[in-house]
Amino acid sequence: QVQLVESGGGLVQAGTSLTLSCAASGDSMCITAMGWYRQAPGKERELVADITGDGTTNYADSVKGRFTISRDNAKNTVWLQMNSLKPEDTAVYYCNVGYLCGSDYDHWGQGTQVTVSS
């Protein structure tokens, strides 16, 4: 129904930057919010940031001022620009898309590993 393809993860040093991208298939008119979640080992998945179709953003307190989420509605693509990375940002990052058409609303990417070394 909707396929999400993520890219951009990797191993970086603390203080550096990384950008994640997620491209969604499907009808752009059906896509509502797009966002990024992360899950560190032994922890629950948590919201990092999300963005509505009109550009309203929401960030976890832990990333405010360091991460920026953006999207291109015509390309069904969402990005997460991550600056000043910290070791505690290490996690698997998942793209999430809300899709109004079809039987399922929430769609998830396969996850991309981000590892920040100190």
C-alpha positions in Angstrom: 0.0 0.0 0.0 2.5 2.6 1.1 6.2 1.9 1.1 8.7 4.0 3.0 12.3 4.1 2.0 14.8 5.6 4.5 18.3 6.6 4.0 21.1 8.6 5.7 22.0 6.7 8.8 25.5 5.9 9.9 28.3 6.2 12.4 29.4 9.7 13.3 31.3 11.5 16.0 29.7 13.6 18.7 29.2 17.2 17.6 28.8 16.4 14.0 25.7 16.4 11.7 23.7 13.8 9.8 20.6 14.0 7.6 18.0 11.3 7.3 15.5 11.1 4.5 12.4 9.1 3.9 10.5 8.8 0.6 6.9 7.5 0.6 5.1 5.9 -2.2 1.3 6.4 -2.7 -1.0 9.3 -3.3 0.3 12.6 -1.8 -3.3 13.7 -1.2 -3.6 10.8 1.3 -0.6 11.6 3.4 -1.1 13.6 6.6 1.6 13.9 9.2 5.1 12.6 8.6 7.6 12.1 11.4 10.6 10.4 12.9 10.7 8.1 15.9 13.7 6.4 17.4 14.4 3.4 19.6 17.5 2.8 21.6 18.5 -0.6 22.9 16.4 -1.5 25.9 14.2 1.5 25.5 10.7 2.2 24.1 10.3 3.8 20.7 9.8 7.6 21.1 8.8 10.5 19.0 11.7 12.6 17.8 9.8 15.1 15.5 6.8 15.3 13.3 5.4 17.7 10.7 1.9 18.2 9.4 1.0 18.9 5.8 0.9 22.6 6.4 4.3 22.6 8.0 3.5 22.6 11.7 6.3 20.9 13.6 6.7 19.2 16.9 9.9 18.1 18.6 10.9 16.1 21.6 12.5 18.3 24.2 15.7 16.3 23.9 16.3 17.4 20.3 14.8 20.9 20.3 17.3 23.4 18.9 19.5 20.6 17.4 17.2 18.7 15.0 15.1 20.1 12.2 12.3 18.3 10.4 11.1 19.3 6.9 9.1 17.8 4.1 8.3 18.2 0.4 4.6 17.4 -0.1 5.0 17.0 -3.9 7.8 14.5 -3.5 6.2 12.7 -0.4 9.6 13.1 1.3 10.5 14.0 4.8 14.0 14.9 6.2 15.5 15.1 9.6 18.5 17.3 9.9 20.4 16.4 13.0 23.1 18.8 14.3 25.3 18.7 17.4 24.8 15.0 17.7 25.3 13.4 21.1 26.0 9.7 22.0 22.5 9.6 23.6 21.1 10.1 20.1 22.3 6.7 19.2 19.3 4.6 18.1 17.4 3.1 15.2 15.4 5.9 13.6 12.1 5.1 12.0 10.1 7.1 9.5 6.3 7.3 10.1 3.6 8.4 7.8 -0.1 8.9 8.4 -2.0 7.7 5.4 -5.8 8.4 5.1 -6.5 6.1 2.2 -6.7 2.3 2.6 -7.1 0.1 5.6 -4.1 1.2 7.7 -3.3 4.7 8.9 0.2 4.3 10.3 3.0 3.2 8.1 6.6 2.6 9.2 10.0 2.5 7.5 12.4 -0.3 8.0 14.6 1.8 10.3 18.0 3.2 9.9 20.8 3.0 12.5 22.4 6.2 13.8 25.4 5.7 16.0 27.2 8.6 17.7 30.6 8.0 19.2 32.0 10.1 21.9 
